[in-house]
Structure formats: C-alpha cells, structure tokens
Amino acid sequence: MSAREWGRRKAAESPRWSADKWHRVAAILGAELADESALAESADEESGRDAA
C-alpha cells in the first residue's frame, strides 16, 4: 500500500468536520472562510459556464 493510499484511507475513516468546527478553527487561525455559494459562482465564472 502506498503512502497516498494509506492517507486516503485514514482520511476516509476520520469524521467530517461540522460547520461550527470549521468556524472555530478559522477564528483561532485568524482566517476568513469563503462562502460556499460564492465559491461555486467563482468556479462557474472561471470555467466560462453560465450558472443560470
């Protein structure tokens, strides 16, 4: 088993972080989390697709 495969298996076994946990970690690190809807719009603009 490669290190990459091992890492993916371990990540899959780990519980997902809740939105609250992401916000707490961001506050500790002084980071600002991007809005998921804004990220989707940005990806659509970059790909040249029309979101409508």
Short mmCIF file of the C-alpha atoms (twelve columns), coordinates in Angstrom:
data_MODEL
# 
_entry.id   MODEL 
# 
loop_
_atom_site.group_PDB 
_atom_site.id 
_atom_site.type_symbol 
_atom_site.label_atom_id 
_atom_site.label_alt_id 
_atom_site.label_comp_id 
_atom_site.label_asym_id 
_atom_site.label_seq_id 
_atom_site.Cartn_x 
_atom_site.Cartn_y 
_atom_site.Cartn_z 
_atom_site.pdbx_PDB_model_num 
ATOM 1  C CA . MET A 1  0.000   0.000  0.000   1 
ATOM 2  C CA . SER A 2  1.380   3.390  -0.995  1 
ATOM 3  C CA . ALA A 3  1.591   6.313  1.406   1 
ATOM 4  C CA . ARG A 4  -1.012  8.172  -0.666  1 
ATOM 5  C CA . GLU A 5  -3.464  5.270  -0.461  1 
ATOM 6  C CA . TRP A 6  -2.852  4.930  3.287   1 
ATOM 7  C CA . GLY A 7  -3.511  8.664  3.747   1 
ATOM 8  C CA . ARG A 8  -6.742  8.492  1.776   1 
ATOM 9  C CA . ARG A 9  -7.944  5.527  3.830   1 
ATOM 10 C CA . LYS A 10 -7.156  7.301  7.095   1 
ATOM 11 C CA . ALA A 11 -8.934  10.460 5.916   1 
ATOM 12 C CA . ALA A 12 -11.987 8.414  4.913   1 
ATOM 13 C CA . GLU A 13 -12.071 6.869  8.401   1 
ATOM 14 C CA . SER A 14 -11.993 10.268 10.110  1 
ATOM 15 C CA . PRO A 15 -15.247 12.015 10.966  1 
ATOM 16 C CA . ARG A 16 -16.181 15.058 8.875   1 
ATOM 17 C CA . TRP A 17 -15.831 18.463 10.496  1 
ATOM 18 C CA . SER A 18 -19.027 20.327 11.242  1 
ATOM 19 C CA . ALA A 19 -19.513 23.900 10.044  1 
ATOM 20 C CA . ASP A 20 -19.168 25.010 13.670  1 
ATOM 21 C CA . LYS A 21 -15.757 23.345 13.966  1 
ATOM 22 C CA . TRP A 22 -14.548 24.985 10.732  1 
ATOM 23 C CA . HIS A 23 -15.606 28.377 12.105  1 
ATOM 24 C CA . ARG A 24 -13.869 27.778 15.450  1 
ATOM 25 C CA . VAL A 25 -10.621 26.721 13.772  1 
ATOM 26 C CA . ALA A 26 -10.801 29.704 11.409  1 
ATOM 27 C CA . ALA A 27 -11.256 32.032 14.384  1 
ATOM 28 C CA . ILE A 28 -8.227  30.528 16.132  1 
ATOM 29 C CA . LEU A 29 -6.094  30.902 12.996  1 
ATOM 30 C CA . GLY A 30 -7.442  34.340 12.176  1 
ATOM 31 C CA . ALA A 31 -8.694  33.117 8.806   1 
ATOM 32 C CA . GLU A 32 -11.853 34.036 6.958   1 
ATOM 33 C CA . LEU A 33 -13.866 31.189 5.484   1 
ATOM 34 C CA . ALA A 34 -15.206 31.675 1.983   1 
ATOM 35 C CA . ASP A 35 -18.930 31.348 1.415   1 
ATOM 36 C CA . GLU A 36 -19.626 28.094 -0.460  1 
ATOM 37 C CA . SER A 37 -22.137 29.756 -2.794  1 
ATOM 38 C CA . ALA A 38 -19.540 32.407 -3.669  1 
ATOM 39 C CA . LEU A 39 -17.035 29.667 -4.423  1 
ATOM 40 C CA . ALA A 40 -19.481 27.947 -6.767  1 
ATOM 41 C CA . GLU A 41 -20.159 31.225 -8.602  1 
ATOM 42 C CA . SER A 42 -16.425 31.871 -8.907  1 
ATOM 43 C CA . ALA A 43 -15.847 28.390 -10.334 1 
ATOM 44 C CA . ASP A 44 -18.622 28.920 -12.887 1 
ATOM 45 C CA . GLU A 45 -17.089 32.237 -13.972 1 
ATOM 46 C CA . GLU A 46 -13.650 30.699 -14.337 1 
ATOM 47 C CA . SER A 47 -14.953 27.786 -16.384 1 
ATOM 48 C CA . GLY A 48 -16.981 30.059 -18.640 1 
ATOM 49 C CA . ARG A 49 -20.232 28.303 -17.761 1 
ATOM 50 C CA . ASP A 50 -23.451 30.187 -17.170 1 
ATOM 51 C CA . ALA A 51 -24.805 29.386 -13.700 1 
ATOM 52 C CA . ALA A 52 -28.399 30.148 -14.767 1 
# 
